[in-house]
Amino acid sequence: MPKHREKSSNNKVKKLSTRLREKEEKILKILEQLAQEAAKGTPIIVEGKKDVETLKRLSIEGNIVQAKAGGKSFLDALSEAEKFEKEEVILLLDFDRRGRELMKRLKQSLEKAKIKPNITFWRELRSIIGKEVKDVEGLASYMETLKRRINNS
């Protein structure tokens, strides 16, 4: 291969690995901030059991409420969130259409209950991962894949 082509492909690999590394750093920073909020006792509402397990794999533990689990209704999740008597609740629902719809309903209901819905973490994660991850439960494996891609480049 001619030297100029070799350099060109090396530059592309370096740019890709730099971009992936920056993406990983941004996500890790958001997850770290989320873990700090959870450690302070701020409740996090997720959709289901696998989302809770994923947050634990990502070292995020605390008051995690499942919005859709084992016959639990939407109102059950709200009343469970209210029990923590916090001014704010973090909403971390899936990034797909159904997740966005549930997010909207929960946000409105929390506001009516005078609880501030925090969707900042959800928004930031969604802006970074785009359509690459459709749900919270996919975050941990996405991070593993990202790390593998960085190490291989």
MODELLER restraints for C-alpha pairs under 7 A, 6 or more apart:
rsr = mdl.restraints
at = mdl.atoms
rsr.add(forms.Gaussian(group=physical.xy_distance, feature=features.Distance(at['CA:13:A'], at['CA:153:A']), mean=6.24, stdev=0.5))
rsr.add(forms.Gaussian(group=physical.xy_distance, feature=features.Distance(at['CA:17:A'], at['CA:150:A']), mean=5.48, stdev=0.5))
rsr.add(forms.Gaussian(group=physical.xy_distance, feature=features.Distance(at['CA:17:A'], at['CA:153:A']), mean=5.83, stdev=0.5))
rsr.add(forms.Gaussian(group=physical.xy_distance, feature=features.Distance(at['CA:20:A'], at['CA:146:A']), mean=6.91, stdev=0.5))
rsr.add(forms.Gaussian(group=physical.xy_distance, feature=features.Distance(at['CA:20:A'], at['CA:150:A']), mean=6.32, stdev=0.5))
rsr.add(forms.Gaussian(group=physical.xy_distance, feature=features.Distance(at['CA:21:A'], at['CA:150:A']), mean=6.50, stdev=0.5))
rsr.add(forms.Gaussian(group=physical.xy_distance, feature=features.Distance(at['CA:23:A'], at['CA:128:A']), mean=6.96, stdev=0.5))
rsr.add(forms.Gaussian(group=physical.xy_distance, feature=features.Distance(at['CA:24:A'], at['CA:146:A']), mean=6.91, stdev=0.5))
rsr.add(forms.Gaussian(group=physical.xy_distance, feature=features.Distance(at['CA:27:A'], at['CA:125:A']), mean=6.64, stdev=0.5))
rsr.add(forms.Gaussian(group=physical.xy_distance, feature=features.Distance(at['CA:30:A'], at['CA:121:A']), mean=6.65, stdev=0.5))
rsr.add(forms.Gaussian(group=physical.xy_distance, feature=features.Distance(at['CA:35:A'], at['CA:59:A']), mean=6.92, stdev=0.5))
rsr.add(forms.Gaussian(group=physical.xy_distance, feature=features.Distance(at['CA:35:A'], at['CA:60:A']), mean=4.63, stdev=0.5))
rsr.add(forms.Gaussian(group=physical.xy_distance, feature=features.Distance(at['CA:35:A'], at['CA:61:A']), mean=6.78, stdev=0.5))
rsr.add(forms.Gaussian(group=physical.xy_distance, feature=features.Distance(at['CA:38:A'], at['CA:60:A']), mean=6.77, stdev=0.5))
rsr.add(forms.Gaussian(group=physical.xy_distance, feature=features.Distance(at['CA:38:A'], at['CA:61:A']), mean=6.21, stdev=0.5))
rsr.add(forms.Gaussian(group=physical.xy_distance, feature=features.Distance(at['CA:38:A'], at['CA:62:A']), mean=5.09, stdev=0.5))
rsr.add(forms.Gaussian(group=physical.xy_distance, feature=features.Distance(at['CA:38:A'], at['CA:63:A']), mean=6.75, stdev=0.5))
rsr.add(forms.Gaussian(group=physical.xy_distance, feature=features.Distance(at['CA:39:A'], at['CA:61:A']), mean=6.85, stdev=0.5))
rsr.add(forms.Gaussian(group=physical.xy_distance, feature=features.Distance(at['CA:39:A'], at['CA:62:A']), mean=5.90, stdev=0.5))
rsr.add(forms.Gaussian(group=physical.xy_distance, feature=features.Distance(at['CA:41:A'], at['CA:62:A']), mean=6.30, stdev=0.5))
rsr.add(forms.Gaussian(group=physical.xy_distance, feature=features.Distance(at['CA:41:A'], at['CA:63:A']), mean=6.32, stdev=0.5))
rsr.add(forms.Gaussian(group=physical.xy_distance, feature=features.Distance(at['CA:42:A'], at['CA:63:A']), mean=6.80, stdev=0.5))
rsr.add(forms.Gaussian(group=physical.xy_distance, feature=features.Distance(at['CA:42:A'], at['CA:86:A']), mean=6.76, stdev=0.5))
rsr.add(forms.Gaussian(group=physical.xy_distance, feature=features.Distance(at['CA:42:A'], at['CA:88:A']), mean=6.69, stdev=0.5))
rsr.add(forms.Gaussian(group=physical.xy_distance, feature=features.Distance(at['CA:42:A'], at['CA:89:A']), mean=6.06, stdev=0.5))
rsr.add(forms.Gaussian(group=physical.xy_distance, feature=features.Distance(at['CA:43:A'], at['CA:63:A']), mean=4.66, stdev=0.5))
rsr.add(forms.Gaussian(group=physical.xy_distance, feature=features.Distance(at['CA:43:A'], at['CA:64:A']), mean=5.69, stdev=0.5))
rsr.add(forms.Gaussian(group=physical.xy_distance, feature=features.Distance(at['CA:43:A'], at['CA:81:A']), mean=6.64, stdev=0.5))
rsr.add(forms.Gaussian(group=physical.xy_distance, feature=features.Distance(at['CA:43:A'], at['CA:89:A']), mean=5.19, stdev=0.5))
rsr.add(forms.Gaussian(group=physical.xy_distance, feature=features.Distance(at['CA:43:A'], at['CA:90:A']), mean=6.15, stdev=0.5))
rsr.add(forms.Gaussian(group=physical.xy_distance, feature=features.Distance(at['CA:44:A'], at['CA:63:A']), mean=6.27, stdev=0.5))
rsr.add(forms.Gaussian(group=physical.xy_distance, feature=features.Distance(at['CA:44:A'], at['CA:64:A']), mean=4.79, stdev=0.5))
rsr.add(forms.Gaussian(group=physical.xy_distance, feature=features.Distance(at['CA:44:A'], at['CA:65:A']), mean=6.04, stdev=0.5))
rsr.add(forms.Gaussian(group=physical.xy_distance, feature=features.Distance(at['CA:44:A'], at['CA:89:A']), mean=5.92, stdev=0.5))
rsr.add(forms.Gaussian(group=physical.xy_distance, feature=features.Distance(at['CA:44:A'], at['CA:90:A']), mean=4.57, stdev=0.5))
rsr.add(forms.Gaussian(group=physical.xy_distance, feature=features.Distance(at['CA:44:A'], at['CA:91:A']), mean=5.84, stdev=0.5))
rsr.add(forms.Gaussian(group=physical.xy_distance, feature=features.Distance(at['CA:44:A'], at['CA:92:A']), mean=6.72, stdev=0.5))
rsr.add(forms.Gaussian(group=physical.xy_distance, feature=features.Distance(at['CA:45:A'], at['CA:64:A']), mean=5.85, stdev=0.5))
rsr.add(forms.Gaussian(group=physical.xy_distance, feature=features.Distance(at['CA:45:A'], at['CA:65:A']), mean=4.69, stdev=0.5))
rsr.add(forms.Gaussian(group=physical.xy_distance, feature=features.Distance(at['CA:45:A'], at['CA:66:A']), mean=5.86, stdev=0.5))
rsr.add(forms.Gaussian(group=physical.xy_distance, feature=features.Distance(at['CA:45:A'], at['CA:67:A']), mean=6.38, stdev=0.5))
rsr.add(forms.Gaussian(group=physical.xy_distance, feature=features.Distance(at['CA:45:A'], at['CA:90:A']), mean=6.15, stdev=0.5))
rsr.add(forms.Gaussian(group=physical.xy_distance, feature=features.Distance(at['CA:45:A'], at['CA:91:A']), mean=4.99, stdev=0.5))
rsr.add(forms.Gaussian(group=physical.xy_distance, feature=features.Distance(at['CA:45:A'], at['CA:92:A']), mean=5.90, stdev=0.5))
rsr.add(forms.Gaussian(group=physical.xy_distance, feature=features.Distance(at['CA:46:A'], at['CA:65:A']), mean=6.17, stdev=0.5))
rsr.add(forms.Gaussian(group=physical.xy_distance, feature=features.Distance(at['CA:46:A'], at['CA:66:A']), mean=5.13, stdev=0.5))
rsr.add(forms.Gaussian(group=physical.xy_distance, feature=features.Distance(at['CA:46:A'], at['CA:67:A']), mean=5.93, stdev=0.5))
rsr.add(forms.Gaussian(group=physical.xy_distance, feature=features.Distance(at['CA:46:A'], at['CA:91:A']), mean=6.61, stdev=0.5))
rsr.add(forms.Gaussian(group=physical.xy_distance, feature=features.Distance(at['CA:46:A'], at['CA:92:A']), mean=5.21, stdev=0.5))
rsr.add(forms.Gaussian(group=physical.xy_distance, feature=features.Distance(at['CA:46:A'], at['CA:93:A']), mean=5.04, stdev=0.5))
rsr.add(forms.Gaussian(group=physical.xy_distance, feature=features.Distance(at['CA:47:A'], at['CA:66:A']), mean=5.22, stdev=0.5))
rsr.add(forms.Gaussian(group=physical.xy_distance, feature=features.Distance(at['CA:47:A'], at['CA:67:A']), mean=4.76, stdev=0.5))
rsr.add(forms.Gaussian(group=physical.xy_distance, feature=features.Distance(at['CA:47:A'], at['CA:68:A']), mean=5.19, stdev=0.5))
rsr.add(forms.Gaussian(group=physical.xy_distance, feature=features.Distance(at['CA:47:A'], at['CA:93:A']), mean=5.69, stdev=0.5))
rsr.add(forms.Gaussian(group=physical.xy_distance, feature=features.Distance(at['CA:48:A'], at['CA:66:A']), mean=5.06, stdev=0.5))
rsr.add(forms.Gaussian(group=physical.xy_distance, feature=features.Distance(at['CA:48:A'], at['CA:67:A']), mean=6.45, stdev=0.5))
rsr.add(forms.Gaussian(group=physical.xy_distance, feature=features.Distance(at['CA:48:A'], at['CA:68:A']), mean=5.42, stdev=0.5))
rsr.add(forms.Gaussian(group=physical.xy_distance, feature=features.Distance(at['CA:48:A'], at['CA:69:A']), mean=5.57, stdev=0.5))
rsr.add(forms.Gaussian(group=physical.xy_distance, feature=features.Distance(at['CA:49:A'], at['CA:66:A']), mean=6.73, stdev=0.5))
rsr.add(forms.Gaussian(group=physical.xy_distance, feature=features.Distance(at['CA:49:A'], at['CA:69:A']), mean=6.88, stdev=0.5))
rsr.add(forms.Gaussian(group=physical.xy_distance, feature=features.Distance(at['CA:50:A'], at['CA:137:A']), mean=5.70, stdev=0.5))
rsr.add(forms.Gaussian(group=physical.xy_distance, feature=features.Distance(at['CA:51:A'], at['CA:136:A']), mean=5.54, stdev=0.5))
rsr.add(forms.Gaussian(group=physical.xy_distance, feature=features.Distance(at['CA:51:A'], at['CA:137:A']), mean=4.61, stdev=0.5))
rsr.add(forms.Gaussian(group=physical.xy_distance, feature=features.Distance(at['CA:52:A'], at['CA:64:A']), mean=6.77, stdev=0.5))
rsr.add(forms.Gaussian(group=physical.xy_distance, feature=features.Distance(at['CA:54:A'], at['CA:137:A']), mean=5.37, stdev=0.5))
rsr.add(forms.Gaussian(group=physical.xy_distance, feature=features.Distance(at['CA:54:A'], at['CA:140:A']), mean=6.06, stdev=0.5))
rsr.add(forms.Gaussian(group=physical.xy_distance, feature=features.Distance(at['CA:55:A'], at['CA:61:A']), mean=6.87, stdev=0.5))
rsr.add(forms.Gaussian(group=physical.xy_distance, feature=features.Distance(at['CA:57:A'], at['CA:140:A']), mean=6.85, stdev=0.5))
rsr.add(forms.Gaussian(group=physical.xy_distance, feature=features.Distance(at['CA:58:A'], at['CA:140:A']), mean=6.43, stdev=0.5))
rsr.add(forms.Gaussian(group=physical.xy_distance, feature=features.Distance(at['CA:65:A'], at['CA:77:A']), mean=6.59, stdev=0.5))
rsr.add(forms.Gaussian(group=physical.xy_distance, feature=features.Distance(at['CA:65:A'], at['CA:81:A']), mean=6.83, stdev=0.5))
rsr.add(forms.Gaussian(group=physical.xy_distance, feature=features.Distance(at['CA:66:A'], at['CA:77:A']), mean=6.52, stdev=0.5))
rsr.add(forms.Gaussian(group=physical.xy_distance, feature=features.Distance(at['CA:67:A'], at['CA:74:A']), mean=6.10, stdev=0.5))
rsr.add(forms.Gaussian(group=physical.xy_distance, feature=features.Distance(at['CA:67:A'], at['CA:77:A']), mean=5.06, stdev=0.5))
rsr.add(forms.Gaussian(group=physical.xy_distance, feature=features.Distance(at['CA:87:A'], at['CA:115:A']), mean=5.17, stdev=0.5))
rsr.add(forms.Gaussian(group=physical.xy_distance, feature=features.Distance(at['CA:87:A'], at['CA:116:A']), mean=5.98, stdev=0.5))
rsr.add(forms.Gaussian(group=physical.xy_distance, feature=features.Distance(at['CA:88:A'], at['CA:115:A']), mean=5.45, stdev=0.5))
rsr.add(forms.Gaussian(group=physical.xy_distance, feature=features.Distance(at['CA:88:A'], at['CA:116:A']), mean=4.46, stdev=0.5))
rsr.add(forms.Gaussian(group=physical.xy_distance, feature=features.Distance(at['CA:88:A'], at['CA:117:A']), mean=5.82, stdev=0.5))
rsr.add(forms.Gaussian(group=physical.xy_distance, feature=features.Distance(at['CA:88:A'], at['CA:118:A']), mean=6.60, stdev=0.5))
rsr.add(forms.Gaussian(group=physical.xy_distance, feature=features.Distance(at['CA:89:A'], at['CA:115:A']), mean=6.94, stdev=0.5))
rsr.add(forms.Gaussian(group=physical.xy_distance, feature=features.Distance(at['CA:89:A'], at['CA:116:A']), mean=6.25, stdev=0.5))
rsr.add(forms.Gaussian(group=physical.xy_distance, feature=features.Distance(at['CA:89:A'], at['CA:117:A']), mean=5.13, stdev=0.5))
rsr.add(forms.Gaussian(group=physical.xy_distance, feature=features.Distance(at['CA:89:A'], at['CA:118:A']), mean=5.86, stdev=0.5))
rsr.add(forms.Gaussian(group=physical.xy_distance, feature=features.Distance(at['CA:90:A'], at['CA:117:A']), mean=5.93, stdev=0.5))
rsr.add(forms.Gaussian(group=physical.xy_distance, feature=features.Distance(at['CA:90:A'], at['CA:118:A']), mean=4.57, stdev=0.5))
rsr.add(forms.Gaussian(group=physical.xy_distance, feature=features.Distance(at['CA:90:A'], at['CA:119:A']), mean=6.18, stdev=0.5))
rsr.add(forms.Gaussian(group=physical.xy_distance, feature=features.Distance(at['CA:91:A'], at['CA:103:A']), mean=6.98, stdev=0.5))
rsr.add(forms.Gaussian(group=physical.xy_distance, feature=features.Distance(at['CA:91:A'], at['CA:117:A']), mean=6.51, stdev=0.5))
rsr.add(forms.Gaussian(group=physical.xy_distance, feature=features.Distance(at['CA:91:A'], at['CA:118:A']), mean=5.96, stdev=0.5))
rsr.add(forms.Gaussian(group=physical.xy_distance, feature=features.Distance(at['CA:91:A'], at['CA:119:A']), mean=5.42, stdev=0.5))
rsr.add(forms.Gaussian(group=physical.xy_distance, feature=features.Distance(at['CA:92:A'], at['CA:122:A']), mean=5.39, stdev=0.5))
rsr.add(forms.Gaussian(group=physical.xy_distance, feature=features.Distance(at['CA:93:A'], at['CA:99:A']), mean=5.40, stdev=0.5))
rsr.add(forms.Gaussian(group=physical.xy_distance, feature=features.Distance(at['CA:93:A'], at['CA:103:A']), mean=6.43, stdev=0.5))
rsr.add(forms.Gaussian(group=physical.xy_distance, feature=features.Distance(at['CA:93:A'], at['CA:136:A']), mean=6.63, stdev=0.5))
rsr.add(forms.Gaussian(group=physical.xy_distance, feature=features.Distance(at['CA:94:A'], at['CA:134:A']), mean=6.25, stdev=0.5))
rsr.add(forms.Gaussian(group=physical.xy_distance, feature=features.Distance(at['CA:94:A'], at['CA:135:A']), mean=4.13, stdev=0.5))
rsr.add(forms.Gaussian(group=physical.xy_distance, feature=features.Distance(at['CA:94:A'], at['CA:136:A']), mean=5.39, stdev=0.5))
rsr.add(forms.Gaussian(group=physical.xy_distance, feature=features.Distance(at['CA:95:A'], at['CA:126:A']), mean=6.67, stdev=0.5))
rsr.add(forms.Gaussian(group=physical.xy_distance, feature=features.Distance(at['CA:95:A'], at['CA:134:A']), mean=4.93, stdev=0.5))
rsr.add(forms.Gaussian(group=physical.xy_distance, feature=features.Distance(at['CA:95:A'], at['CA:135:A']), mean=5.35, stdev=0.5))
rsr.add(forms.Gaussian(group=physical.xy_distance, feature=features.Distance(at['CA:96:A'], at['CA:134:A']), mean=5.35, stdev=0.5))
rsr.add(forms.Gaussian(group=physical.xy_distance, feature=features.Distance(at['CA:96:A'], at['CA:135:A']), mean=6.79, stdev=0.5))
rsr.add(forms.Gaussian(group=physical.xy_distance, feature=features.Distance(at['CA:107:A'], at['CA:117:A']), mean=5.60, stdev=0.5))
rsr.add(forms.Gaussian(group=physical.xy_distance, feature=features.Distance(at['CA:110:A'], at['CA:116:A']), mean=6.59, stdev=0.5))
rsr.add(forms.Gaussian(group=physical.xy_distance, feature=features.Distance(at['CA:110:A'], at['CA:117:A']), mean=6.27, stdev=0.5))
rsr.add(forms.Gaussian(group=physical.xy_distance, feature=features.Distance(at['CA:111:A'], at['CA:117:A']), mean=6.88, stdev=0.5))
rsr.add(forms.Gaussian(group=physical.xy_distance, feature=features.Distance(at['CA:133:A'], at['CA:139:A']), mean=6.79, stdev=0.5))
